[in-house]
């Protein structure tokens, strides 16, 4: 059969924590023309897709299927027939109770190329995040994974739970919450002791993961009392008792906290990674977007006559990246910067310069315009020419202070800050439902645009009870000027400073 030119990649997205997708899976998401995804896929993985990629939600939630499996198969075939790179993003692993086998059969039947990228199944990940090793030298040399949700059209179940539970040390059941009574009854029939430990891991690997522990005798009572909802994984066996010693995820300092990050998508990855690493559930909600200026004509003109300047000042990472991208475009190298002195407003900006092999001479200990201006007062600035690369929204304080001490300042816009086109309804709803614990603001514009994106909603009321974090005093003052009290101001005024200050804040509250 003739092969069609399109190709489908079945990619396992893992169980929830977006960091658990494989490197190959993330790379394919960035390449995809079309992403066809399931309900249980973490929606923030879709942020990895390139601009313009088509996203199709096919649901596949138990009892609430948007498309039937046969319709999904036809959709995959149709999209692949358009000569596209199609990623079929599936929760967990495509071939572990994910119906991936049915999808590749349909693709193969039509001569469509496909590839399977394995993912981490919830059967392994959820117990691991709950501190339950499925095997242990002293307690478990075998485990079995079964589904609690078989095809309802089968004449009879192919899963003999009583026999399986009797033949392995550890039993793991996925998609079993809806039939938990029947599952526990069948396991009891295996003659296992009623004191055999059982754990239910609800929303495993998410920051709001919950673990209910009991035994075969009392677990049904505990589950009903706790009102457990899917997705959840059931673990039966002596290894459950290791949870007290092996639990790690719930001990992370920000476990259970939901944090909104408003930083621009281009700059937010480090902050998100550090917050997630501390156990938080992070909701990226970029309220600003970094774009090129309407024209690079002025910046290019200034670069062409850099020899006239004594100082070059960068106030942000974006200014650094814009400047060096134009240097490359104009086929200039670092020699054109000699003997100019370089200044950076803060360690983050200084680090960005070092990535380009530029080590700034002037970096204030406190990362504000006022403190950078104080550093310049140590220099003889009378008649010296200064070039500042920044955005049109930057504060006028620094150029004003430099002019006061005799400098001749030229400002050029290396980038533009604007409000992105985002769907703010979901985030607004989370705030209204009091599901957000903390929100971070890394510049005055992130807060101003946040207010605008809330579309007239009373921001002061929306943020009631929410811990508000500002990266520094300038941002804090801009927020409080709008009548909203800032809870935490980061120290130092860096990404790591934000994370460390948040952790310290919550650790202090627990004492």
Helices and strands as residue ranges (DSSP letters): E 4-12, G 18-20, H 23-31, E 34-37, G 43-48, E 54-57, H 69-80, E 85-90, H 100-109, E 112-117, H 122-129, E 143-147, H 161-167, E 170-174, G 177-179, H 180-188, E 197-202, E 210-215, H 219-226, E 232-236, G 238-242, H 243-246, G 249-251, E 258-261, H 269-277, E 281-284, E 289-291, H 297-304, G 306-308, E 311-314, H 317-329, G 334-337, E 341-344, H 347-354, E 362-363, H 369-376, E 385-391, H 397-404, E 408-418, H 425-432, E 438-441, H 444-453, H 459-462, E 467-470, H 473-480, E 488-489, H 495-510
